[in-house]
Amino acid sequence: MSSTPYGEPLEIEIRPSRLIATLLFATHVTAAVISLQLPLAPLSRLVIFLAILGSLMWNVVIFWRRTPRRLRWSLEDGWRITDYRGNNQAMELMPSAHLGSWFVIAHFKTPSGKRCTVMLARDSCNPEGLRRLRIMLKYGAQKS
């Protein structure tokens, strides 16, 4: 079995994860169902329900905007992230990362110091790209 060279660029096309969207939706639906069962006045339950609905809509927008389109690493350029608008930006990988069984969380920062967190679930990119990313996050990427 041959492996890819370590210095070969990594490019991951990212799509919004159905797993994360389902978890987000299920959490809000559960909260809405429970809020309707509370022993409160109907107006209070309606206010809580509307707050949960507003939270769901806000979180869907944030989820869509924070899911980047592409994550790229190369020996020459380092890390680059293309956001949902198509803007390409250089990033520096932060030392902390979470390598879960069904998702990966990587922390980056821009040259100006702004932080960016990328969460990739199993269904948000191709398995080979996710595997290579896990290896790079676990063992470290070479410095350019």
C-alpha positions in Angstrom: 0.0 0.0 0.0 1.5 3.3 -1.0 0.9 6.5 1.0 0.7 10.0 -0.2 3.8 12.1 0.3 3.7 14.3 3.4 4.4 17.5 1.5 1.6 16.9 -1.0 -1.0 19.7 -0.6 -4.2 18.9 1.2 -7.4 20.4 -0.2 -10.8 19.6 1.3 -14.0 20.7 -0.3 -16.5 21.3 2.6 -20.3 21.2 2.6 -22.6 21.8 5.5 -23.0 18.7 7.5 -26.4 17.0 7.7 -25.3 15.3 11.0 -24.7 18.7 12.7 -27.8 20.2 11.1 -29.9 17.3 12.4 -28.4 17.7 15.9 -29.1 21.4 15.9 -32.7 20.9 14.7 -33.4 18.0 17.1 -32.1 20.1 20.1 -34.4 23.0 19.3 -37.4 20.7 18.6 -36.9 19.0 21.9 -36.7 22.3 23.7 -39.9 23.5 21.9 -41.8 20.3 22.8 -40.8 20.6 26.5 -41.6 24.3 26.6 -45.1 23.6 25.4 -45.6 21.1 28.3 -44.5 23.5 31.0 -47.2 24.5 33.6 -47.2 28.1 32.6 -49.7 30.5 31.3 -50.3 30.1 27.5 -48.8 33.5 26.8 -45.6 32.6 28.6 -45.4 29.3 26.8 -45.9 31.1 23.5 -43.1 33.6 24.3 -40.7 30.7 25.2 -41.7 28.9 22.0 -41.1 31.9 19.9 -37.7 32.5 21.5 -36.7 28.9 20.7 -37.9 29.3 17.1 -35.9 32.6 16.8 -32.8 30.7 18.2 -33.2 28.0 15.7 -33.4 30.5 12.8 -30.4 32.4 14.1 -28.3 29.2 14.6 -29.1 28.0 11.0 -27.8 31.3 9.6 -24.7 31.1 11.8 -24.2 27.4 10.9 -24.4 28.3 7.2 -22.0 31.3 7.4 -19.4 29.6 9.6 -19.1 26.5 7.4 -16.2 27.3 5.0 -16.2 26.1 1.4 -12.6 24.9 1.3 -9.7 24.1 3.6 -6.3 24.0 2.0 -2.8 23.3 3.3 0.4 23.3 1.2 4.1 23.4 2.2 4.6 26.7 0.4 1.5 28.6 1.4 0.5 27.0 4.8 -3.2 26.9 5.7 -5.8 28.8 3.7 -9.6 28.8 4.3 -12.2 29.9 1.7 -15.3 31.1 3.5 -18.9 30.8 2.4 -18.6 34.0 0.3 -15.6 32.7 -1.6 -13.0 34.9 0.2 -9.7 33.1 0.5 -7.7 33.9 3.7 -4.4 32.7 5.1 -4.6 31.2 8.5 -2.3 29.9 11.2 -3.2 26.5 12.8 -3.6 26.8 16.6 -2.1 23.9 18.7 -5.4 22.7 20.1 -7.7 20.4 18.1 -10.4 17.9 18.9 -10.3 14.6 17.0 -13.6 13.0 17.8 -14.9 9.8 16.3 -17.5 11.5 14.0 -16.1 15.1 13.9 -12.9 17.1 13.9 -12.6 20.6 15.4 -9.6 22.7 14.3 -8.8 26.2 15.6 -7.1 28.8 13.4 -6.2 32.4 13.6 -5.6 35.1 11.0 -2.5 37.2 10.8 -4.5 40.0 12.4 -5.3 37.7 15.4 -8.9 36.9 14.7 -9.8 33.3 15.6 -11.7 30.9 13.4 -13.0 27.4 14.3 -13.7 24.8 11.7 -15.8 21.8 12.6 -15.9 19.0 10.1 -18.2 16.0 10.6 -17.9 12.7 8.7 -20.4 13.8 6.1 -19.1 17.3 5.4 -16.1 16.2 3.3 -14.5 13.3 1.6 -13.2 10.5 3.9 -9.6 10.6 2.5 -9.3 14.4 3.1 -10.7 14.0 6.6 -8.3 11.2 7.3 -5.3 13.2 6.1 -6.5 16.2 8.1 -6.8 14.1 11.3 -3.2 12.9 10.8 -1.9 16.5 10.2 -3.7 17.7 13.3 -2.5 14.8 15.4 1.1 14.8 14.4 1.5 18.4 13.2 2.0 19.9 9.8 5.4 20.9 8.6 6.2 24.6 8.8 6.6 26.3 5.5 
